[in-house]
Structures are given as C-alpha cells and as structure tokens.
Amino acid sequence: MDEISIYTYIHSRYRAFDTSGRFSFSIVFVFKTAGSVLDVPYALAHGLLTFHKENPRGAKRWTEMDTSGLNVGKSEATDYIILPSPVGRLKSWRDALTAYQCRIDYADGLATTTLVRGNTSGGNADFTVGQDLPWPPEVKVGLRISVAFQIPDGSHTSDEMENRQVMEVSVMKQGSDAITVQTRGHQRYLIPWGPHQSEDEIDADRTRIIDPELQGPPLASLQVIDLATDALIRGHEQRNICTLTALGADLRPKVGHLVTLKPGVPLVKQYDMKAVVKALADGQYRICLQPKGCSWWAAKMEDVVGEDGRVLKKLCGDRKVPLMIQSKDRFELRLKDGSIDLPI
C-alpha cells in the first residue's frame, strides 16, 4: 500500500467551544503505519523504499539493488502513530517534529549490503554495514558530596586542618583489561541524528568532568534543578563549541587529552562545592551529571599513542559507539546566605 490512512480526532479541553478562541481545542492526527511506507520491512519488500549500493569507480555512483528476494520477515511495526497538534505550539517547527523509528533486525538480510540509500527525491539515509561495531566496556560512574581536609594557606601544621565540602566524581573500569579514554578535544564517534541536527549534545568538544588536568568544575557537565519549581536552571544551554581549524590540521587526540582507566582502580576527581553553586540564588537544588560521550580505545595509553604524541592514525575513526560518562547518582542541597546545607 503506497497510501497512508489518516484519522482525525477533534478534542476540546472544555465541554464547550467558543468562537472567540478563549477555549482552545486541538486536532490529533493518527497515521496507520502497518502496510505503508512507514512500515520499513513492508516498504522494502514492495518497492516503496529502494536500496542503492555505492559504486564510486563506476560512471554511475549509485546502483539500485534488486530487493525482490530480500527476506524481511513479518512486520512488527506499530499499527498507528499519533502526531501532536500544532494548536498553541510555541516551539519552532524544527523542535516539534515527530521521529518515527522502525527496528530493523540484522537477520532481515540488510547485512548483505554495504551502503544503503533511499530515493533521493524523498530524502535518503546513508550508512555502512559492518560485522561488529566496537562497543564500549562497562564503567561505573559515581557522584557524591564528600569532605576534604586541607591546611589553610600559610600554615604548616596539621593541627590547623580545616575541612571543605567537595563534589566527588569517580569512574571505575569493570572487567579485566585497561582502556584509554579521551577527556578533552574534538571527539569522534557515532552520534544519533534527527531530521536536521544531532539528537544529543554528546559530541560537544568541551572538557569532560573526569579530565585529570581539570581544576575548576565543568558546569556544562552538570544539571541543576530548582526543587521549588522543578525547573532545569543549568544544563539546558547550548553545549556545542564551534572551533575553527586550519585546512589539513591534524585532529588526532594528543597524549595530554587522554587518560587510562585500569580495571578495578577508580579515577577520582574532587571539585569545591562553593565553585559548583557559584551564582545560584538561595533555594533548594538537585544536582546530577549531564551525560557526555568519550572516544575510547581498548588498550593502555602507550599502545595507543605514537612517537609524535598523538593517537595512531590507524586507530582514529568515527564508527564507534561512545563511552558514556553518566550516572544515576544525584544529591540535593539547600543554599541560604551563601552557606550550603547537606542533606535537605
């Protein structure tokens, strides 16, 4: 079926309609996806979507493939998809797009191709088929409030030790082998993309929170929520950094941008809480980590870096699933007259 059935349901928030517009209403569009172009296995088997294999040396770069014998199996597509109403929408249309996802199993026969391209008149999706994408190892990331002891400036006696509250971030490699992780600089790995832009900001070039040389807290790696309003007051800013590089510049990570995580040995970073909550008004807050992706290599640093102090060229590429620095840990605090009370 090359047509899509659309159902409409008129709905009002109130039991009356007013032509003055004071009582809003909305129209919900329901699309029947089974047996349509949105049902990807069905669409491939019936020619609604086409395969085009790359042929860079030929006169015609893209060659359409015969999919009549493709084993796509039984369709498991959702029968219907509901689109939100545009009535009263304040966001840009780019932020209100509905992404429809259809799962494709490797047994469907797609693994026999190397590059697939949809009909260029209606958009296209390019991807390379590989046998096994490098998958990141398991790491345990922790976030907590701790107390650090220090000797005040100018003092040389341990009897005058004072304590300070710190935010402690730890990451520990699970398993039996060491890995090398990139904590700053341009990151290269697979990222999810929506119709117009990346869905997550995990590709930002900002320094990661576990960087060994980082001194102050990387506020872009944190989310701060106001408990009184449940509003996100930090962590929603644009986090990508636009950097200019010279033509032909070597973008391979430098040795100073890397850290090795040994199995069972935690890497711990501590940041002064006064710097973390700087510029926040009095109130109650929840703080958690902003997920960030990192490039990684399943080897120690000496096996990753060449004589020029950069990652070996043969190890650089972007077809790798990122190692995510993320944690379910969080803590809450109360600020009053610049003082931090924990817990609340």
C-alpha positions as MATLAB code, in Angstrom:
seq = 'MDEISIYTYIHSRYRAFDTSGRFSFSIVFVFKTAGSVLDVPYALAHGLLTFHKENPRGAKRWTEMDTSGLNVGKSEATDYIILPSPVGRLKSWRDALTAYQCRIDYADGLATTTLVRGNTSGGNADFTVGQDLPWPPEVKVGLRISVAFQIPDGSHTSDEMENRQVMEVSVMKQGSDAITVQTRGHQRYLIPWGPHQSEDEIDADRTRIIDPELQGPPLASLQVIDLATDALIRGHEQRNICTLTALGADLRPKVGHLVTLKPGVPLVKQYDMKAVVKALADGQYRICLQPKGCSWWAAKMEDVVGEDGRVLKKLCGDRKVPLMIQSKDRFELRLKDGSIDLPI';
ca = [
       0.000    0.000    0.000;
       1.595    3.284   -1.112;
      -1.009    5.372    0.680;
      -1.201    6.274    4.370;
      -4.517    6.269    6.190;
      -5.018    9.372    8.355;
      -7.589    9.565   11.125;
      -8.543   12.815   12.860;
      -9.974   13.202   16.326;
     -11.267   16.615   17.392;
     -10.799   17.217   21.068;
     -11.518   20.123   23.416;
     -10.088   20.768   26.860;
     -13.546   22.018   27.834;
     -17.097   20.776   27.213;
     -17.863   23.760   25.030;
     -16.384   25.518   22.022;
     -16.191   29.285   21.796;
     -15.661   31.146   18.549;
     -13.787   33.851   20.461;
     -10.906   31.414   20.857;
     -10.727   31.619   24.628;
     -11.410   27.886   24.902;
      -8.709   26.105   22.953;
      -9.149   22.873   21.050;
      -6.788   20.610   19.191;
      -6.855   18.153   16.321;
      -4.968   14.885   16.762;
      -3.708   13.194   13.596;
      -3.433    9.405   13.752;
      -1.477    7.660   10.969;
      -1.937    3.990   10.193;
       1.591    2.724    9.579;
       1.174   -1.018    9.025;
       1.472   -1.890    5.351;
       2.672    1.597    4.377;
       5.964    3.305    3.601;
       6.391    3.833    7.346;
       6.393    0.058    7.779;
      10.014   -0.321    6.662;
      10.173   -4.119    6.111;
       6.936   -3.967    4.116;
       8.150   -0.941    2.158;
      11.404   -2.683    1.210;
       9.636   -5.837    0.070;
       7.122   -3.909   -2.050;
       9.390   -1.300   -3.636;
       8.234    1.700   -1.599;
      11.813    2.070   -0.367;
      14.788    1.188   -2.552;
      18.380    0.106   -1.970;
      21.237    1.839   -3.765;
      24.749    0.408   -3.448;
      27.735    2.717   -3.724;
      29.877    2.218   -6.813;
      32.472    5.037   -6.612;
      34.573    3.809   -9.552;
      31.712    3.498  -11.989;
      30.187    6.179  -14.151;
      27.053    5.876  -12.079;
      27.957    6.211   -8.404;
      24.752    4.681   -7.023;
      23.388    1.414   -8.390;
      19.869    0.318   -7.442;
      19.720   -3.175   -5.993;
      17.105   -5.854   -6.533;
      15.246   -6.402   -3.245;
      12.534   -8.693   -4.524;
      14.184  -11.692   -2.873;
      15.020   -9.919    0.382;
      13.858  -11.821    3.446;
      12.328   -9.098    5.597;
      10.262  -11.378    7.799;
       6.946  -10.479    9.371;
       6.376   -6.803   10.018;
       6.443   -5.734   13.663;
       5.740   -2.067   13.003;
       3.427   -0.167   15.308;
      -0.050   -0.089   13.779;
      -0.554    3.616   14.441;
       1.438    6.737   15.179;
      -0.094    9.864   16.733;
       1.186   13.341   15.905;
       0.797   16.201   18.402;
      -1.416   19.103   17.458;
       0.223   22.346   16.268;
      -2.509   24.371   18.007;
      -0.952   26.611   20.639;
       2.563   25.400   19.881;
       5.240   27.903   20.887;
       8.332   25.982   19.804;
       9.895   26.186   16.378;
       8.610   23.573   13.939;
      12.108   22.057   13.914;
      11.712   21.292   17.623;
       8.234   19.828   17.188;
       8.981   17.127   14.634;
       7.864   13.590   15.411;
      10.560   10.972   14.841;
       9.222    7.596   13.733;
      11.553    4.671   14.419;
      11.229    1.196   12.962;
      13.556   -1.511   14.273;
      15.457   -3.494   11.629;
      16.951   -6.812   12.700;
      20.232   -7.935   11.159;
      18.608  -11.241   10.152;
      16.343   -9.368    7.747;
      19.038   -9.524    5.096;
      20.335   -5.947    5.296;
      23.771   -7.173    6.344;
      24.389   -8.364    2.796;
      24.688   -4.788    1.563;
      27.461   -2.283    2.171;
      25.719    1.031    1.776;
      22.039    1.837    1.513;
      20.449    4.941    0.080;
      16.785    5.848   -0.124;
      15.078    7.544   -3.021;
      16.832   10.923   -3.353;
      13.588   12.661   -4.272;
      12.194   11.971   -0.796;
      15.329   12.090    1.325;
      17.966    9.444    1.825;
      19.727    7.572    4.616;
      23.362    6.570    4.130;
      25.047    4.038    6.376;
      27.820    1.491    6.219;
      27.088   -2.076    7.261;
      29.756   -3.672    9.458;
      30.103   -7.059   11.065;
      30.557   -5.813   14.626;
      30.732   -2.206   15.852;
      33.230   -1.561   18.667;
      31.124   -1.446   21.830;
      32.272    0.469   24.935;
      33.191   -1.530   28.033;
      31.263   -1.194   31.266;
      32.318    1.575   33.639;
      30.876    2.585   36.979;
      30.443    6.338   37.469;
      29.704    7.791   40.907;
      28.683   11.249   42.125;
      28.544   12.302   45.776;
      29.284   15.026   48.298;
      32.370   14.485   50.405;
      34.524   16.353   52.905;
      38.135   17.119   52.039;
      40.696   18.245   54.576;
      43.328   20.853   53.823;
      45.841   23.065   55.613;
      44.966   26.777   55.324;
      47.305   28.918   53.214;
      50.394   29.956   55.133;
      50.099   27.190   57.716;
      52.480   24.256   58.007;
      50.927   22.328   60.886;
      48.351   19.582   60.638;
      46.752   20.870   63.863;
      45.227   23.713   61.857;
      43.493   21.490   59.306;
      40.123   22.748   58.056;
      37.507   20.873   56.066;
      35.616   21.867   52.953;
      32.718   20.341   51.083;
      33.571   18.912   47.683;
      31.703   17.270   44.863;
      33.387   13.951   44.133;
      33.146   12.244   40.737;
      34.596    8.773   40.272;
      34.802    6.397   37.330;
      35.998    2.803   37.501;
      36.541    0.345   34.671;
      34.842   -3.009   35.111;
      36.279   -6.240   33.731;
      39.915   -7.257   33.393;
      41.505   -5.027   30.721;
      42.574   -1.374   30.745;
      41.158    1.202   28.322;
      42.279    4.654   27.194;
      39.681    7.442   27.186;
      39.738   10.881   25.550;
      38.677   13.559   28.039;
      39.156   16.764   26.038;
      39.465   17.988   22.457;
      37.490   17.033   19.362;
      35.610   13.758   19.882;
      34.831   11.361   17.025;
      32.248    8.611   17.357;
      28.740    7.654   16.276;
      26.005   10.052   17.376;
      22.237    9.863   16.846;
      20.837   12.357   14.335;
      17.325   13.658   13.912;
      15.943   15.120   10.681;
      18.043   18.293   10.966;
      20.560   18.008   13.789;
      22.059   15.666   16.348;
      19.548   14.465   18.924;
      22.017   14.644   21.825;
      24.855   17.011   22.621;
      27.223   14.161   23.461;
      29.579   15.265   20.680;
      30.423   18.606   22.328;
      34.143   19.377   22.394;
      34.105   20.610   25.984;
      36.410   19.049   28.557;
      34.901   16.015   30.284;
      34.384   16.071   34.029;
      36.950   13.276   34.614;
      39.794   15.108   32.861;
      42.908   14.685   35.084;
      44.184   18.236   34.498;
      40.851   19.992   35.024;
      40.896   22.338   38.031;
      37.535   24.122   38.254;
      34.212   22.300   37.937;
      32.974   21.925   34.320;
      29.493   23.378   34.803;
      28.475   22.230   31.310;
      28.726   18.653   32.595;
      26.187   19.245   35.374;
      22.431   19.615   35.577;
      20.979   21.784   38.340;
      17.249   21.553   39.096;
      15.328   24.019   41.261;
      13.289   21.823   43.619;
      10.718   24.567   44.233;
       9.711   24.748   40.549;
      11.212   21.507   39.196;
      12.813   23.678   36.517;
      16.168   22.924   34.938;
      18.216   26.061   35.539;
      21.603   24.716   34.442;
      22.333   22.080   31.855;
      19.967   23.255   29.108;
      22.383   25.683   27.462;
      23.829   25.122   24.002;
      26.835   22.968   24.782;
      28.496   22.544   21.403;
      31.536   24.696   20.758;
      32.246   25.874   17.214;
      36.013   25.733   16.735;
      37.933   26.788   13.648;
      40.736   24.542   12.427;
      43.281   25.092    9.709;
      42.885   23.167    6.487;
      44.729   19.872    6.824;
      45.164   20.241   10.586;
      45.916   17.047   12.489;
      42.814   16.364   14.606;
      44.129   13.201   16.235;
      43.954   13.418   20.050;
      47.147   14.394   21.859;
      48.589   12.381   24.714;
      47.589   15.176   27.136;
      43.951   14.645   26.149;
      43.926   11.007   27.225;
      43.679    9.024   30.440;
      43.997    5.293   31.062;
      41.374    3.563   33.208;
      42.702    0.439   34.874;
      40.252   -2.301   35.886;
      39.143   -2.011   39.499;
      41.102    1.234   40.076;
      38.801    4.291   40.413;
      39.744    7.638   38.905;
      38.524   10.256   41.390;
      38.050   13.984   40.810;
      37.028   16.479   43.515;
      35.610   19.971   42.962;
      34.983   22.646   45.576;
      31.245   22.933   46.203;
      31.485   26.706   46.502;
      32.544   26.828   42.857;
      29.806   24.376   41.853;
      26.983   26.501   43.331;
      28.512   29.868   42.473;
      25.934   32.439   41.283;
      22.976   30.317   42.415;
      20.304   32.131   44.431;
      19.140   30.904   47.838;
      16.924   27.852   47.490;
      16.858   24.070   47.282;
      18.530   22.271   44.379;
      19.198   18.843   42.929;
      22.479   18.258   41.101;
      23.259   15.395   38.728;
      25.634   14.665   35.854;
      24.981   15.707   32.271;
      25.675   12.600   30.109;
      28.785   13.032   27.970;
      30.330   10.750   25.392;
      34.040    9.948   25.065;
      36.188    8.314   22.434;
      37.951    5.231   23.777;
      40.431    2.523   22.844;
      40.736   -0.988   24.308;
      44.420   -0.617   25.185;
      46.804    1.187   27.505;
      47.986    4.666   26.549;
      51.449    3.502   25.442;
      49.795    1.200   22.896;
      47.525    3.930   21.577;
      49.899    6.904   21.190;
      52.602    7.056   18.524;
      56.022    8.687   18.531;
      54.502   12.034   17.566;
      52.491   12.170   20.808;
      49.129   11.613   19.115;
      46.772    8.669   18.733;
      47.906    6.370   15.919;
      46.200    7.114   12.604;
      45.024    3.536   12.196;
      43.067    3.852   15.447;
      41.246    7.056   14.528;
      37.728    6.839   13.164;
      34.141    7.756   13.913;
      32.375    4.379   13.543;
      32.486    3.585   17.227;
      29.856    3.687   19.968;
      30.947    6.294   22.578;
      31.794    5.519   26.175;
      29.205    7.475   28.171;
      30.112    9.314   31.369;
      26.735    9.207   33.099;
      25.386    8.241   36.488;
      22.069    7.763   38.271;
      23.611    9.310   41.398;
      22.402   12.746   42.461;
      22.340   14.875   45.568;
      20.217   17.685   46.948;
      21.251   20.754   48.900;
      19.919   23.961   50.384;
      21.578   27.357   49.861;
      21.000   30.134   52.376;
      23.090   33.300   52.645;
      25.887   31.589   50.745;
      26.006   28.587   53.080;
      25.467   25.012   51.891;
      23.331   22.648   53.967;
      23.518   18.921   53.230;
      21.366   16.908   53.039;
      17.954   18.561   52.925;
];
